[in-house]
Amino acid sequence: MIRDSEQLIDILNQVWTSVLGRMVDETGGDSFGTGAESKRLGWCETVGLDPSIILLECSEDAARLATTAFFDIEPENVTEDDIDDAMEELINMVGGLVKSMVCDSARLLLPTGGREWPAELDKYEPSSIIFANATCDGSPVSVAVMKSKEAQATG
């Protein structure tokens, strides 16, 4: 079970180190989000005993950096679809690590990347959010986990 932002920072570090060979630096903050004007998003849901949603928000710079590393593409050749694909890969990696800490019997649904949060976000309880804000090479990255309203009501 994810209990605090330190666990999420550890997960971000595992993913960022494996993809970019770089660590993230926790920045703290009172709310989830990078604060970046231009940002890219990724999310995936877990289903099973403890349904939740895992959210990833990166500044455009952080998303482009990850995209070039993931697909070995020169920065000038990165497309919007490439960035969405990279965000899906990143959230899949983050989600898999979160899922392993939340519940062994949980299943991770397909990841999604884009510029808008999903409409399904209203199924999740904002008061249950656990988040971490960080930077990688000065570019903001945020990750959060929220329980479904149904799971929050039962336990």
C-alpha positions as CSV (number, residue, x, y, z in Angstrom):
1,M,0.0,0.0,0.0
2,I,1.3,3.5,-0.8
3,R,1.4,5.4,2.4
4,D,3.3,8.6,1.6
5,S,5.1,10.7,-0.9
6,E,8.5,9.1,-0.1
7,Q,7.3,5.8,-1.6
8,L,6.2,7.7,-4.8
9,I,9.6,9.4,-5.0
10,D,11.3,6.0,-4.8
11,I,9.1,4.8,-7.6
12,L,9.9,7.9,-9.7
13,N,13.6,7.3,-9.1
14,Q,13.4,3.7,-10.1
15,V,11.6,4.6,-13.4
16,W,13.6,7.7,-14.2
17,T,16.9,5.9,-13.4
18,S,16.0,3.0,-15.7
19,V,14.8,5.2,-18.6
20,L,17.0,8.3,-18.3
21,G,19.8,7.2,-16.1
22,R,18.9,10.2,-13.8
23,M,17.4,10.6,-10.4
24,V,14.6,13.0,-9.5
25,D,14.7,15.6,-6.7
26,E,11.7,15.9,-4.5
27,T,10.3,19.4,-4.5
28,G,7.4,19.0,-2.0
29,G,4.4,21.3,-2.4
30,D,0.9,21.5,-1.1
31,S,-0.9,20.1,-4.1
32,F,-0.4,17.6,-6.9
33,G,0.9,19.0,-10.2
34,T,3.9,20.4,-11.9
35,G,2.6,23.9,-12.3
36,A,4.0,23.9,-15.8
37,E,2.1,25.8,-18.4
38,S,2.7,23.1,-21.0
39,K,2.4,19.6,-19.6
40,R,1.9,16.0,-20.6
41,L,-0.2,13.5,-18.7
42,G,-0.4,9.8,-18.3
43,W,-2.7,7.7,-16.2
44,C,-3.7,4.1,-15.6
45,E,-6.2,2.4,-13.3
46,T,-5.9,-0.6,-11.1
47,V,-8.9,-2.9,-10.6
48,G,-9.4,-5.6,-8.0
49,L,-9.5,-5.4,-4.3
50,D,-8.3,-1.8,-4.0
51,P,-9.2,0.1,-7.2
52,S,-7.2,3.2,-7.8
53,I,-5.9,5.5,-10.4
54,I,-2.3,6.5,-10.9
55,L,-1.6,9.9,-12.4
56,L,1.7,11.2,-13.9
57,E,2.2,14.8,-15.0
58,C,5.4,16.0,-16.7
59,S,6.4,19.3,-18.0
60,E,6.7,19.3,-21.8
61,D,10.5,19.4,-21.3
62,A,10.5,16.3,-19.0
63,A,8.2,14.5,-21.4
64,R,10.4,15.3,-24.4
65,L,13.5,14.2,-22.5
66,A,11.9,10.9,-21.6
67,T,10.7,10.4,-25.2
68,T,14.1,10.9,-26.7
69,A,15.5,8.4,-24.2
70,F,12.8,5.8,-24.7
71,F,12.8,5.8,-28.4
72,D,16.3,7.0,-29.2
73,I,15.0,9.9,-31.2
74,E,16.7,13.2,-31.8
75,P,14.8,15.9,-30.0
76,E,13.9,17.7,-33.3
77,N,12.3,14.5,-34.6
78,V,9.9,13.9,-31.7
79,T,6.2,14.0,-32.6
80,E,3.1,14.5,-30.5
81,D,2.3,10.7,-30.9
82,D,5.8,9.8,-29.7
83,I,5.3,11.9,-26.5
84,D,1.9,10.3,-25.9
85,D,3.5,6.8,-26.4
86,A,6.4,7.7,-24.0
87,M,3.9,9.0,-21.4
88,E,2.0,5.7,-21.7
89,E,5.2,3.7,-21.2
90,L,6.2,5.8,-18.2
91,I,2.8,5.5,-16.5
92,N,2.8,1.8,-17.2
93,M,6.2,1.5,-15.4
94,V,5.1,3.7,-12.5
95,G,1.7,2.0,-12.4
96,G,3.3,-1.5,-12.3
97,L,5.4,-0.5,-9.3
98,V,2.5,1.1,-7.5
99,K,0.3,-1.9,-8.2
100,S,2.9,-4.2,-6.7
101,M,2.8,-2.2,-3.5
102,V,-1.0,-1.8,-3.4
103,C,-2.4,-5.3,-3.8
104,D,-0.9,-8.4,-5.3
105,S,-4.3,-9.4,-6.8
106,A,-4.8,-6.0,-8.6
107,R,-4.7,-5.7,-12.3
108,L,-3.3,-2.7,-14.2
109,L,-5.5,-1.5,-17.0
110,L,-4.1,-0.1,-20.2
111,P,-2.2,3.2,-19.8
112,T,-3.2,6.4,-21.5
113,G,-1.2,9.5,-22.4
114,G,-2.4,12.9,-23.5
115,R,-3.0,16.5,-22.6
116,E,-6.3,16.2,-20.8
117,W,-7.2,14.2,-17.7
118,P,-9.7,11.4,-18.2
119,A,-13.4,12.0,-17.6
120,E,-13.3,8.9,-15.4
121,L,-11.3,11.0,-12.8
122,D,-14.6,11.8,-11.0
123,K,-14.8,8.1,-9.9
124,Y,-11.9,8.7,-7.6
125,E,-11.9,10.3,-4.2
126,P,-9.8,13.5,-4.1
127,S,-9.3,13.3,-0.4
128,S,-7.5,10.0,-0.8
129,I,-4.7,11.5,-2.9
130,I,-1.1,10.7,-2.1
131,F,1.2,12.7,-4.4
132,A,4.8,13.6,-4.9
133,N,6.3,16.5,-6.8
134,A,9.8,16.4,-8.2
135,T,12.2,17.7,-10.8
136,C,14.6,15.9,-13.2
137,D,17.3,18.2,-14.6
138,G,15.1,21.1,-13.5
139,S,12.0,19.9,-15.3
140,P,8.9,19.2,-13.1
141,V,7.4,15.8,-12.7
142,S,4.4,14.8,-10.4
143,V,2.9,11.5,-9.6
144,A,-0.3,10.7,-7.6
145,V,-2.4,7.8,-6.5
146,M,-6.1,8.1,-5.6
147,K,-8.5,5.4,-4.5
148,S,-11.9,5.0,-6.1
149,K,-14.8,6.5,-4.2
150,E,-16.2,3.0,-3.9
151,A,-13.0,1.6,-2.3
152,Q,-12.7,4.7,-0.1
153,A,-16.3,4.2,1.2
154,T,-15.7,0.6,2.1
155,G,-12.3,0.8,3.7
